[in-house]
Amino acid sequence: MKLSRGVAMAEKVSTLDELVDDIQQAIIRDALEIFSERVVEEALNPKNVGMIEDPDGASRITGPCGDTMEIYLKIEDERIIEARFLTDGCGPTIACGSVLTELIRGKTVEEASRLNDEEILSVLGDLPEEHLHCPVLAVNTLKEAIADYRRRKGGG
């Protein structure tokens, strides 16, 4: 009796797992009709997510859409050695944070301060008009983290 109940439960779990997989694949297919493969990949598997303990520069900005992004920088000899981000935003915002942190790693603070939203878009591919604020939010948050770094080191 217990064995047959266990088998029935395992079959239900297997069916539920298959259903979840089917739904996830449908969501990804739908997203690929709107966004580039790179946007979807970065949104599903973002790099550099998280905080940095005792960052050299950090910022948090809430954009006009309501998404909030945080950026944390670790800097040695005016070079960004680590960059991390957190966001409560949508897939494109996640993708922009991921790409931004990859683009600035290894750059000098001055080089990173010149990064613009077009550079993020060139990596991700185009975004629909209603998501063009996402790379702007990422860049603005970076610029504020750099300003925080400069304030902390006494450079204004």
Order of alpha helices (4+ residues) and beta strands (2+ residues): alpha-alpha-beta-beta-beta-alpha-alpha-alpha-alpha
